[in-house]
C-alpha cells in the first residue's frame, strides 16, 4: 500500500471497518481492527467505544472491561444514554451495538 495513503494514517478507517464487522457479526475481526487502531493511533474515544461493544458481544470480558475502563478514564461521566447515535442509523444495528456496550459494562 501507498504509505502516503490517509487510510494508513487515520484511525477513523479502522473504526468504520470495525463497526462494519460488528454489523456483520464478526466480533473477533472488529476487536482486532479496534486493537490495531489503538496500537497505531492511540486510544481515541470512538475506537474504544467500538472495541467495548465488539468485546461485549463476543463475551470477551477482559477486553470489554479494559475498553470501558479506558473510556471512563477519559470521560468519567460517560453513559450510553449520553452518547450520540453512532455509528449506525438502522434501529436493529444500533440496538445490537448498545447491547454490546451494556454487556461490556458501560452504564
WOTA-V620041 format. One record per backbone hydrogen bond with DSSP energy under -0.5 kcal/mol. CO is the residue of the C=O (numbers start at 1). NH is the residue of the N-H. If there is no record, write none. Layout:
co->CO nh->NH
co->CO nh->NH
This chain:
co->2 nh->5
co->5 nh->8
co->5 nh->9
co->6 nh->9
co->10 nh->13
co->10 nh->14
co->11 nh->15
co->12 nh->16
co->13 nh->17
co->14 nh->18
co->15 nh->19
co->16 nh->20
co->17 nh->21
co->18 nh->22
co->19 nh->23
co->20 nh->24
co->21 nh->25
co->21 nh->26
co->22 nh->25
co->25 nh->27
co->26 nh->30
co->27 nh->31
co->28 nh->32
co->29 nh->33
co->30 nh->34
co->31 nh->35
co->32 nh->36
co->33 nh->37
co->34 nh->38
co->35 nh->39
co->36 nh->40
co->37 nh->41
co->38 nh->42
co->42 nh->44
co->44 nh->48
co->45 nh->49
co->46 nh->50
co->47 nh->51
co->48 nh->52
co->49 nh->53
co->50 nh->54
co->51 nh->55
co->52 nh->56
co->53 nh->57
co->54 nh->58
co->55 nh->59
co->55 nh->60
co->56 nh->59
co->59 nh->61
co->60 nh->64
co->61 nh->65
co->62 nh->66
co->63 nh->67
co->64 nh->68
co->65 nh->69
co->66 nh->70
co->67 nh->71
co->68 nh->72
co->69 nh->73
co->70 nh->74
co->71 nh->75
co->75 nh->78
co->79 nh->83
co->80 nh->83
co->84 nh->86
co->90 nh->94
co->91 nh->95
co->92 nh->96
co->93 nh->97
co->94 nh->98
co->95 nh->99
co->96 nh->100
co->97 nh->101
co->98 nh->102
co->99 nh->103
co->100 nh->104
co->101 nh->105
co->101 nh->106
co->102 nh->105
